[in-house]
């Protein structure tokens, strides 16, 4: 999931004093993105099984609320574990809940991949409910069973890609995004702090260019580089070009790594890359960006395009 132009329907949310979200609004394409169920399939289920019924705005635009999204997440969970939609549609609330709980009980201590799938489902619910206790419980249990790195690479990273926080803008309710991003950011920083400080490793400068503020991906890259024994100079978000130039001159790094996510930044990517190359002809330039044939066709020396954590791992 990378940056793409995408027209959102209006997002409705009502907040109470404790900042709990009462209602959100999602288009059918957003339901597809978050649940993994194709929009066409959702419509068929609506018509054939009345599995879910869209609500409508005053201007007749279809939308779905938080409760419906959570329900569909569990429907998706059941179908991934062999349940037929015809059977699911006949379950009452108690029966539906019982079948979901049965999956958790049957797989809890057996299949790591299935457990991660269940955890990802629960992470989505914790984000929608803005339930930090649930998030911490899922995260800590995963770290205890799988370790920090596997939790980040196999649970947190895919989750972030799914909800669109890592590579896209405006895919979910901004309140949900800020809530879950802050929690995950804290965990990654804690993980980075636990790593030993490398000495004598290759030097990398990490930053987000002007206009970029989503730094979770950059923090993950920080962790991976430090874990590999690299010396990381983490400069954060929204860094002006002149400061990038000064840092490269002062630090003389082996490489720089940045993200192009915001559409305005992506549209100016070729110019930015040309500037970076002009600062130092030998520095390795790592650009994390949505798959871009136009950029990659430039085939520039010392410029490497990354489309995910695995690409960075391969490069290192």
ABEGO torsion letter per residue (X at the ends): XBBBBBBBBBBBBBBBAAGBBABBBBBAAAAAAAAGBBAAAAAAAAAAAGABBBBBBAAGBBBBBAAAAAAAAAAAAAAAAGBBAAAAAABBAAAAAAAAAAAAAAAAAABAAAAAAAAAAAAAAAAAAGBAAAAAAAAAAAAAAAEAAAAAAAAAAAAAAAAGAAABBGABBAAAAAAAAAAAAAAAAAAAAABBBBBGBBBBBBBBBBGBABAAAAAAAAAAAAAAGBBBBBAEBGBBAAAAAAAAAAAGBABBBBBBABAAAAAAAAAAAAAAAAABAABBBBBBBBBBAAAAAAGBBGBBBBAEAAAAAAAX
